[in-house]
Amino acid sequence: MQKLKQYFSKVLLFGEYTIIQGSSALAMPLNSYSGGYKSGQSQYALKDFYDHVKNLDFDGLQFDEKLLDEDTNASINYISNIPVGYGLGSSGALTAAVFERYFIKNQSFTLDELQSVFSQIESFFHGSSSGLDPLVSFFNQALLVNSDGKIEFFDFEANPFQFYLVDTGMSRNTANFVKIFKSKLEDIAFANAVKRLGQLNNQAIEFLRSGNENLKEVFDEISKLQQDYFSEMIPEIIKPLMIKNHLKLCGAGGGGFFLGMCLKDEFDKMKGRKNFTPLF
């Protein structure tokens, strides 16, 4: 049997919503979770997804239906430990895995071209997709999308901060919250808040890149802005923690994980707290 290939999910540090507004966006791999093809029963119902993928038409790519049939007969399935509906890119990891396994590549692809392909594949799950999550899963590297849309691999210096996840204990449907977000954009105050979020987003990414300690202040402002304007995306169970710890949404919010940060020595005091998981 082919060795299980790993595809890692991501934590989108600074605002999936800001991608819609054209500001920078940063996504990073999270090696605690993975998925790949191996013998066994998948937790996903994949037939409709495969039908969607087979009907897509890409230059330089051909879907290998023969291999899919062989895998189906041999009970080779996509199996993952990435929680679904948690903002960690479960659909992005699946998209990357399907692309790697079932598409015959007749040419090489740029990052922009891969993003376009991944966007169309992943759109099955959300109605629309930036394609960024699958790129992170595919390369297992942090990626930065600049405000002009240019994609580049991202490296940042060691910094004094500890990032961590807080588990809400509930999943959510990304597409539903994207619809809420788009409808709220018709409100001028909300649209201005999103514009401000984009500015903070760009500043936070630059501070993370340089290890600037002012990152904490910007992160707290992002959290406060989301508390004020994204209340529909914040479960009641997480609101007290969000106020106390200055958390922010991962992806669409509404459930799943929320992201926090603090000084590394401060996180030592949090160790052992329920549902607090340290990252990098």
VENHU-V577963 format. One record per backbone hydrogen bond with DSSP energy under -1.0 kcal/mol. CO is the residue of the C=O (numbers start at 1). NH is the residue of the N-H. E is the energy in kcal/mol with one decimal. If there is no record, write none. Layout:
<<CO;NH;E> <CO;NH;E>>
This chain:
<<9;30;-2.9> <11;28;-1.2> <16;19;-1.1> <18;23;-2.0> <19;22;-1.2> <25;145;-3.1> <27;143;-2.5> <28;11;-2.1> <30;33;-1.4> <34;81;-2.2> <36;79;-2.9> <38;77;-2.8> <46;50;-3.0> <47;51;-2.3> <48;52;-2.0> <49;53;-2.4> <50;54;-2.7> <51;55;-1.2> <53;56;-1.5> <58;61;-1.4> <60;106;-3.1> <62;104;-3.3> <63;65;-1.4> <64;68;-1.7> <65;69;-2.5> <66;70;-2.2> <67;71;-2.8> <68;72;-2.6> <69;73;-2.4> <70;74;-1.7> <71;76;-3.1> <72;75;-1.1> <75;40;-2.4> <77;38;-2.3> <79;36;-2.1> <86;257;-2.0> <88;10;-1.4> <89;93;-2.4> <90;94;-1.9> <91;95;-2.3> <92;96;-2.3> <93;97;-2.2> <94;98;-2.6> <95;99;-2.3> <96;100;-2.3> <97;101;-2.3> <98;102;-2.7> <99;103;-1.1> <102;64;-3.5> <104;62;-1.5> <110;114;-2.6> <111;115;-2.6> <112;116;-1.9> <113;117;-2.1> <114;118;-3.1> <115;119;-2.4> <116;120;-1.8> <117;121;-2.0> <118;122;-3.0> <119;123;-1.2> <121;124;-1.2> <122;125;-2.1> <123;127;-2.4> <131;135;-1.1> <132;136;-2.2> <133;137;-2.3> <134;138;-2.9> <135;139;-2.4> <136;140;-2.0> <142;154;-2.3> <143;27;-2.3> <144;152;-2.2> <145;25;-2.1> <146;149;-2.5> <150;146;-3.0> <152;144;-3.1> <160;264;-2.2> <162;262;-1.6> <163;279;-3.2> <164;260;-3.0> <165;277;-2.8> <166;258;-2.1> <170;256;-4.5> <173;177;-1.3> <174;178;-2.2> <175;179;-1.9> <176;180;-1.7> <177;181;-2.4> <178;182;-2.4> <179;183;-2.2> <180;184;-2.1> <181;185;-1.1> <183;186;-1.3> <184;187;-1.9> <187;191;-2.6> <188;192;-2.4> <189;193;-1.8> <190;194;-2.3> <191;195;-1.9> <192;196;-2.2> <193;197;-2.4> <194;198;-2.1> <195;199;-1.6> <196;200;-2.5> <197;201;-2.6> <198;202;-2.1> <199;203;-2.0> <200;204;-2.8> <201;205;-2.1> <202;206;-1.8> <203;207;-2.2> <204;208;-2.4> <205;209;-2.4> <206;210;-1.8> <207;211;-1.4> <207;212;-2.0> <209;157;-1.6> <212;215;-1.7> <213;216;-1.2> <214;218;-1.8> <215;219;-2.9> <216;220;-2.3> <217;221;-1.6> <218;222;-2.2> <219;223;-2.3> <220;224;-2.4> <221;225;-2.4> <222;226;-2.2> <223;227;-2.3> <224;228;-1.9> <225;229;-2.1> <226;230;-2.5> <230;233;-1.7> <231;234;-1.6> <233;254;-4.3> <235;238;-1.5> <235;239;-1.1> <238;242;-2.6> <239;243;-2.2> <240;244;-2.0> <241;245;-3.0> <242;246;-1.4> <248;259;-2.8> <250;253;-1.4> <256;168;-2.4> <258;166;-2.5> <259;248;-2.3> <260;164;-2.5> <262;162;-3.4> <263;267;-1.7> <266;269;-1.1> <267;270;-1.3> <270;273;-2.6> <273;276;-1.6> <275;167;-1.8> <277;165;-3.0>>
